[in-house]
Amino acid sequence: MLIKPTSNQIAGSLQIHLAAAFFYLFIVSTSDARVLHVGTTADEGPASLRSALHESQEYFGPDTIRFNLPINDLNHDSVAGTWTIFPQTPLPRLTDDGTVIEANWVGSDKNRTAVQIDGSRLPPGKPLLEIRSSHNRIVAIGWIRCQAYALTITGEQARFNQVVGCAFVGQDGKTDQPTT
């Protein structure tokens, strides 16, 4: 005797399989994520943002880049509570999926980012950061004085990216609204 499943049984089975697959992907992606720390506002060298971005792109899989900057850093403004990075050239492209670049706000003020990346020293027409992959997340970074674009998200693979709680300040010093 052949038993034919009802459409409710098929839908229920499909939901269970999809839930199990999502749970597996979540566990795999969170357990495999590496955390890289930025410990200096220097443009390059050990513990720099540039170095962390290079390392994150060399490792296949999700990475989180966090800022752990000391208060005695050369580019720390103790009055404003901010650190500023001055890249001389564009930062390395994000080409590996799942990179999170995560900074903080100044205190509880969600309109003031603690880490700022100043694009005033870049060659004209160059973005600070180019995203060419998917599922990346940029959190609470101030992108200031860019001569071109602060961020570009481009290419077929650049999908499902998030820019959250960042502030964008033009060369004229006027702030655009933070992204949400």
Backbone as CSV, one residue per row, in Angstrom:
resi,resn,N_x,N_y,N_z,CA_x,CA_y,CA_z,C_x,C_y,C_z
1,MET,0.836,-1.164,0.000,0.000,0.000,0.000,0.889,1.237,0.000
2,LEU,0.624,2.159,-0.879,1.379,3.389,-1.023,0.660,4.502,-0.278
3,ILE,1.398,5.181,0.619,0.803,6.279,1.383,1.288,7.579,0.781
4,LYS,0.349,8.430,0.406,0.691,9.717,-0.180,0.567,10.787,0.912
5,PRO,1.659,11.537,1.203,1.571,12.561,2.243,0.674,13.716,1.808
6,THR,0.002,14.296,2.788,-0.851,15.449,2.498,0.023,16.685,2.313
7,SER,-0.568,17.740,1.750,0.194,18.975,1.542,0.614,19.581,2.879
8,ASN,-0.177,19.398,3.944,0.207,19.905,5.271,1.431,19.160,5.803
9,GLN,1.488,17.855,5.570,2.642,17.081,6.020,3.902,17.496,5.259
10,ILE,3.771,17.737,3.962,4.922,18.163,3.167,5.396,19.535,3.628
11,ALA,4.458,20.459,3.821,4.826,21.815,4.268,5.484,21.760,5.645
12,GLY,4.942,20.943,6.548,5.527,20.819,7.885,6.924,20.243,7.826
13,SER,7.113,19.239,6.986,8.430,18.633,6.832,9.421,19.631,6.241
14,LEU,8.960,20.400,5.258,9.823,21.413,4.643,10.223,22.476,5.663
15,GLN,9.273,22.906,6.507,9.586,23.902,7.527,10.629,23.370,8.504
16,ILE,10.502,22.130,8.892,11.467,21.538,9.824,12.852,21.493,9.187
17,HIS,12.917,21.053,7.929,14.209,20.988,7.246,14.827,22.370,7.075
18,LEU,14.005,23.370,6.705,14.522,24.730,6.560,14.998,25.274,7.898
19,ALA,14.237,25.021,8.971,14.640,25.486,10.295,15.952,24.829,10.714
20,ALA,16.086,23.536,10.456,17.316,22.825,10.804,18.497,23.367,9.996
21,ALA,18.262,23.651,8.712,19.339,24.187,7.879,19.756,25.573,8.370
22,PHE,18.789,26.428,8.703,19.112,27.760,9.216,19.876,27.649,10.526
23,PHE,19.432,26.775,11.433,20.107,26.596,12.714,21.547,26.131,12.485
24,TYR,21.749,25.216,11.566,23.089,24.730,11.261,23.958,25.862,10.723
25,LEU,23.434,26.646,9.767,24.208,27.751,9.210,24.557,28.772,10.278
26,PHE,23.618,29.059,11.181,23.870,30.028,12.242,24.968,29.526,13.164
27,ILE,24.899,28.271,13.571,25.917,27.710,14.463,27.272,27.690,13.772
28,VAL,27.317,27.248,12.522,28.586,27.176,11.806,29.168,28.572,11.628
29,SER,28.337,29.538,11.198,28.889,30.860,10.918,29.330,31.571,12.184
30,THR,28.629,31.389,13.304,29.057,32.088,14.507,30.234,31.390,15.171
31,SER,30.294,30.075,15.094,31.399,29.385,15.760,32.691,29.514,14.965
32,ASP,32.595,29.731,13.651,33.783,29.846,12.826,34.285,31.281,12.678
33,ALA,33.518,32.254,13.145,33.907,33.655,12.971,35.143,33.966,13.809
34,ARG,36.089,34.630,13.166,37.276,35.071,13.883,37.077,36.518,14.290
35,VAL,37.678,36.907,15.405,37.633,38.297,15.848,39.029,38.871,15.733
36,LEU,39.131,39.965,14.986,40.398,40.668,14.801,40.270,42.014,15.508
37,HIS,41.324,42.440,16.187,41.274,43.681,16.955,42.173,44.740,16.341
38,VAL,41.624,45.951,16.247,42.395,47.114,15.805,42.841,47.827,17.061
39,GLY,44.157,47.966,17.235,44.702,48.558,18.448,45.508,49.822,18.213
40,THR,45.440,50.373,16.979,46.167,51.595,16.668,45.426,52.361,15.575
41,THR,45.598,53.675,15.553,45.037,54.475,14.465,46.032,54.648,13.323
42,ALA,47.192,54.020,13.422,48.168,54.085,12.326,47.524,53.541,11.048
43,ASP,47.919,54.083,9.917,47.346,53.659,8.638,47.741,52.233,8.282
44,GLU,48.909,51.811,8.684,49.343,50.446,8.362,50.195,49.897,9.491
45,GLY,50.519,48.629,9.369,51.329,47.980,10.390,50.480,47.087,11.285
46,PRO,51.138,46.406,12.228,50.425,45.482,13.118,49.312,46.194,13.886
47,ALA,48.189,45.523,14.016,47.015,45.987,14.765,46.329,47.189,14.135
48,SER,46.647,47.514,12.866,45.967,48.619,12.182,44.701,48.099,11.507
49,LEU,43.799,49.010,11.170,42.587,48.631,10.445,42.953,48.013,9.106
50,ARG,43.921,48.594,8.417,44.349,48.059,7.120,44.833,46.613,7.263
51,SER,45.625,46.354,8.282,46.130,45.002,8.531,44.981,44.034,8.838
52,ALA,44.032,44.475,9.660,42.885,43.617,10.002,42.041,43.322,8.769
53,LEU,41.851,44.323,7.907,41.088,44.093,6.669,41.809,43.109,5.755
54,HIS,43.124,43.257,5.597,43.897,42.299,4.788,43.734,40.887,5.345
55,GLU,43.902,40.757,6.649,43.813,39.433,7.270,42.413,38.843,7.127
56,SER,41.389,39.675,7.277,40.019,39.170,7.160,39.720,38.666,5.750
57,GLN,40.330,39.263,4.746,40.079,38.855,3.372,40.890,37.625,2.975
58,GLU,41.953,37.332,3.692,42.767,36.145,3.417,42.155,34.881,4.009
59,TYR,41.307,35.035,5.000,40.670,33.909,5.680,39.282,33.716,5.100
60,PHE,38.984,32.530,4.609,37.665,32.261,4.046,36.671,32.070,5.186
61,GLY,35.646,32.861,5.182,34.612,32.747,6.206,34.423,34.057,6.944
62,PRO,33.457,34.077,7.854,33.117,35.320,8.539,34.201,35.791,9.507
63,ASP,34.338,37.101,9.578,35.286,37.730,10.489,34.599,38.928,11.135
64,THR,35.021,39.262,12.340,34.573,40.482,12.996,35.815,41.300,13.335
65,ILE,35.797,42.553,12.922,36.880,43.475,13.237,36.353,44.443,14.288
66,ARG,36.998,44.454,15.452,36.590,45.336,16.549,37.731,46.285,16.883
67,PHE,37.344,47.443,17.382,38.327,48.460,17.741,38.575,48.424,19.240
68,ASN,39.831,48.331,19.610,40.255,48.352,21.007,41.410,49.350,21.087
69,LEU,41.065,50.619,20.915,42.080,51.664,20.783,42.415,52.269,22.146
70,PRO,43.700,52.450,22.433,44.109,53.009,23.732,43.899,54.526,23.780
71,ILE,43.679,55.042,24.975,43.460,56.488,25.106,44.743,57.285,24.889
72,ASN,45.899,56.639,24.941,47.148,57.354,24.679,47.570,57.270,23.206
73,ASP,46.674,56.824,22.324,46.949,56.766,20.894,47.142,58.182,20.362
74,LEU,48.054,58.347,19.424,48.394,59.645,18.866,47.179,60.379,18.298
75,ASN,46.237,59.654,17.704,45.070,60.280,17.067,43.810,60.184,17.923
76,HIS,43.978,60.167,19.233,42.831,60.170,20.146,42.550,61.605,20.577
77,ASP,41.305,62.019,20.454,40.871,63.330,20.919,40.148,63.110,22.242
78,SER,40.839,63.407,23.344,40.271,63.116,24.670,39.072,64.003,24.994
79,VAL,38.986,65.178,24.403,37.831,66.058,24.645,36.590,65.490,23.957
80,ALA,36.727,65.135,22.679,35.588,64.593,21.924,35.335,63.117,22.219
81,GLY,36.350,62.413,22.730,36.204,60.973,22.978,36.269,60.149,21.711
82,THR,37.009,60.648,20.709,37.076,59.962,19.419,38.513,59.621,19.034
83,TRP,38.637,58.645,18.142,39.909,58.259,17.534,39.740,58.446,16.033
84,THR,40.768,58.946,15.354,40.672,59.176,13.911,41.795,58.438,13.200
85,ILE,41.423,57.720,12.147,42.370,57.020,11.277,42.455,57.822,9.983
86,PHE,43.683,58.071,9.506,43.923,58.859,8.290,44.560,57.979,7.216
87,PRO,43.767,57.206,6.460,44.359,56.377,5.399,45.007,57.231,4.312
88,GLN,46.152,56.772,3.814,46.855,57.456,2.726,46.389,56.949,1.364
89,THR,45.873,55.730,1.358,45.347,55.094,0.148,44.039,54.401,0.540
90,PRO,43.199,54.035,-0.452,41.952,53.337,-0.103,42.231,52.083,0.730
91,LEU,41.311,51.778,1.606,41.423,50.561,2.426,41.223,49.326,1.551
92,PRO,41.710,48.162,1.978,41.528,46.934,1.184,40.049,46.643,0.944
93,ARG,39.743,46.200,-0.251,38.359,45.851,-0.619,37.857,44.690,0.230
94,LEU,36.558,44.718,0.504,35.915,43.561,1.134,35.452,42.644,0.006
95,THR,36.102,41.497,-0.122,35.750,40.535,-1.170,35.314,39.196,-0.597
96,ASP,35.430,39.005,0.701,35.026,37.772,1.372,33.738,38.054,2.144
97,ASP,32.753,37.203,1.993,31.456,37.403,2.642,31.554,37.366,4.163
98,GLY,30.675,38.117,4.791,30.480,38.005,6.232,31.451,38.764,7.109
99,THR,32.024,39.846,6.617,32.934,40.638,7.449,32.131,41.695,8.194
100,VAL,32.349,41.780,9.494,31.718,42.801,10.330,32.816,43.741,10.802
101,ILE,32.641,45.035,10.567,33.550,46.054,11.089,32.731,46.832,12.099
102,GLU,33.104,46.706,13.360,32.231,47.157,14.440,32.961,48.088,15.402
103,ALA,32.490,49.323,15.467,33.024,50.288,16.431,31.921,50.612,17.438
104,ASN,32.107,51.661,18.204,31.117,52.063,19.210,30.783,53.532,19.052
105,TRP,29.792,53.946,19.811,29.411,55.349,19.854,30.098,56.000,21.045
106,VAL,30.114,57.325,21.060,30.660,58.063,22.193,29.603,58.038,23.291
107,GLY,29.889,57.293,24.369,28.912,57.160,25.453,27.619,56.564,24.945
108,SER,26.512,57.165,25.332,25.208,56.659,24.904,24.659,57.451,23.714
109,ASP,25.445,58.378,23.174,25.011,59.223,22.063,25.167,58.472,20.749
110,LYS,24.066,57.982,20.213,24.100,57.186,18.984,24.348,58.038,17.736
111,ASN,24.514,59.358,17.895,24.822,60.230,16.768,26.297,60.595,16.706
112,ARG,27.088,60.121,17.655,28.525,60.421,17.670,29.312,59.122,17.696
113,THR,30.046,58.857,16.634,30.828,57.626,16.548,32.188,57.840,17.191
114,ALA,32.681,56.827,17.885,33.974,56.932,18.571,35.139,56.774,17.608
115,VAL,34.949,56.019,16.527,36.012,55.803,15.540,35.628,56.536,14.257
116,GLN,36.558,57.375,13.790,36.343,58.121,12.555,37.445,57.759,11.565
117,ILE,37.053,57.656,10.301,38.022,57.405,9.248,37.987,58.622,8.333
118,ASP,39.109,59.324,8.266,39.212,60.605,7.571,39.799,60.378,6.182
119,GLY,39.031,60.708,5.143,39.463,60.480,3.769,40.152,61.649,3.114
120,SER,40.509,62.679,3.881,41.086,63.893,3.292,42.462,63.678,2.664
121,ARG,43.153,62.611,3.013,44.502,62.367,2.467,44.504,61.408,1.272
122,LEU,43.325,60.933,0.880,43.236,60.017,-0.265,43.370,60.776,-1.575
123,PRO,43.831,60.079,-2.616,43.822,60.707,-3.942,42.377,61.036,-4.354
124,PRO,42.165,62.123,-5.101,40.808,62.487,-5.520,40.111,61.350,-6.274
125,GLY,38.830,61.201,-6.031,38.021,60.215,-6.748,38.077,58.806,-6.200
126,LYS,38.800,58.568,-5.126,38.931,57.220,-4.574,38.048,57.068,-3.328
127,PRO,37.256,55.981,-3.252,36.472,55.742,-2.027,37.379,55.215,-0.916
128,LEU,36.969,55.432,0.319,37.722,54.876,1.450,37.641,53.356,1.463
129,LEU,36.442,52.825,1.248,36.250,51.375,1.325,35.291,50.925,0.238
130,GLU,35.669,49.866,-0.456,34.834,49.287,-1.502,34.394,47.896,-1.055
131,ILE,33.086,47.661,-1.112,32.525,46.368,-0.715,32.087,45.647,-1.978
132,ARG,32.643,44.443,-2.197,32.322,43.649,-3.386,31.794,42.256,-3.025
133,SER,31.425,42.061,-1.779,30.931,40.751,-1.340,29.630,40.955,-0.572
134,SER,29.070,39.877,-0.053,27.753,39.963,0.577,27.811,39.696,2.083
135,HIS,26.726,40.066,2.725,26.510,39.814,4.159,27.580,40.469,5.042
136,ASN,28.044,41.635,4.635,28.975,42.400,5.456,28.178,43.412,6.260
137,ARG,28.759,43.858,7.358,28.062,44.798,8.237,29.077,45.808,8.769
138,ILE,28.794,47.085,8.559,29.641,48.175,9.036,28.840,48.906,10.105
139,VAL,29.395,48.995,11.336,28.635,49.529,12.471,29.389,50.676,13.141
140,ALA,28.714,51.807,13.311,29.139,52.923,14.164,30.524,53.480,13.833
141,ILE,30.741,53.771,12.569,32.001,54.395,12.162,31.666,55.743,11.534
142,GLY,32.449,56.753,11.861,32.301,58.058,11.230,33.194,58.126,10.008
143,TRP,32.616,58.388,8.864,33.358,58.502,7.608,33.409,59.997,7.300
144,ILE,34.585,60.602,7.421,34.646,62.060,7.354,35.599,62.557,6.268
145,ARG,35.312,63.739,5.766,36.128,64.483,4.806,36.602,63.650,3.610
146,CYS,35.691,62.896,3.037,36.023,62.097,1.856,35.941,62.966,0.614
147,GLN,36.910,62.842,-0.268,36.903,63.606,-1.508,35.985,62.970,-2.541
148,ALA,35.732,61.695,-2.403,34.796,60.997,-3.288,33.745,60.357,-2.382
149,TYR,33.526,59.084,-2.532,32.581,58.357,-1.702,33.311,57.734,-0.521
150,ALA,32.647,57.709,0.621,33.227,57.019,1.762,33.193,55.514,1.502
151,LEU,32.027,55.004,1.121,31.837,53.576,0.865,31.223,53.401,-0.510
152,THR,31.673,52.383,-1.209,30.966,51.969,-2.420,30.646,50.492,-2.277
153,ILE,29.441,50.146,-2.625,29.002,48.745,-2.629,28.696,48.434,-4.075
154,THR,29.518,47.574,-4.668,29.434,47.384,-6.108,29.664,45.926,-6.498
155,GLY,29.088,45.535,-7.619,29.290,44.187,-8.161,28.117,43.266,-7.896
156,GLU,28.044,42.213,-8.711,26.960,41.228,-8.604,26.887,40.553,-7.242
157,GLN,28.034,40.294,-6.651,28.079,39.560,-5.385,27.797,40.439,-4.168
158,ALA,27.744,41.738,-4.343,27.573,42.674,-3.218,26.090,42.806,-2.871
159,ARG,25.603,41.841,-2.094,24.194,41.830,-1.707,24.086,41.652,-0.201
160,PHE,22.981,42.114,0.339,22.642,41.921,1.758,23.689,42.527,2.702
161,ASN,24.248,43.649,2.322,25.192,44.360,3.182,24.438,45.377,4.026
162,GLN,24.978,45.678,5.203,24.337,46.641,6.101,25.356,47.677,6.557
163,VAL,24.933,48.926,6.541,25.712,50.021,7.104,24.806,50.631,8.171
164,VAL,25.183,50.444,9.439,24.285,50.771,10.549,24.944,51.745,11.516
165,GLY,24.238,52.803,11.853,24.707,53.729,12.873,25.967,54.479,12.520
166,CYS,26.264,54.599,11.235,27.451,55.324,10.794,27.087,56.775,10.513
167,ALA,28.070,57.656,10.625,27.873,59.057,10.282,28.759,59.391,9.094
168,PHE,28.232,60.202,8.195,28.972,60.616,7.014,29.068,62.137,7.028
169,VAL,30.292,62.663,7.057,30.520,64.105,7.090,31.272,64.496,5.829
170,GLY,30.734,65.448,5.087,31.360,65.884,3.847,32.573,66.762,4.095
171,GLN,33.252,67.128,3.009,34.437,67.980,3.113,34.112,69.348,3.701
172,ASP,32.849,69.769,3.561,32.472,71.074,4.092,32.156,71.034,5.582
173,GLY,32.280,69.857,6.196,32.048,69.730,7.639,30.598,69.572,8.017
174,LYS,29.703,69.479,7.040,28.282,69.301,7.332,27.971,67.817,7.413
175,THR,27.265,67.448,8.446,26.970,66.036,8.684,25.689,65.616,8.000
176,ASP,25.744,64.510,7.279,24.525,63.860,6.806,23.932,63.106,7.991
177,GLN,22.723,62.670,7.867,22.091,61.917,8.946,22.764,60.553,9.090
178,PRO,22.959,60.074,10.333,23.504,58.727,10.508,22.586,57.696,9.879
179,THR,23.152,56.607,9.375,22.340,55.540,8.800,21.763,54.693,9.917
180,THR,20.645,54.059,9.625,20.013,53.193,10.622,19.848,51.804,10.085
